[in-house]
Amino acid sequence: MNTKIKEQILAIRSTGLTNMFDIHYVQRLAHEMNFYELVIFIEEHRSEYVHFIMHGED
């Protein structure tokens, strides 16, 4: 997971619009915010995304 992905995750979290475990809605928000890298990252590396949300580390 690179810095850009982390920043995009944190940007979505800071909106407070969704539970970060609602992966489909996170992807929807990412798409609306033009965070296409994050949309793809979640599709390809879902377990890494969940690990980051749970532990704050990659």
Secondary structure, DSSP 8 states (H G I E B T S, - for coil): --HHHHHHHHHHHHHT-S-TT-HHHHHHHHHHTT-HHHHHHHHH-HHHHHHHHHHS--
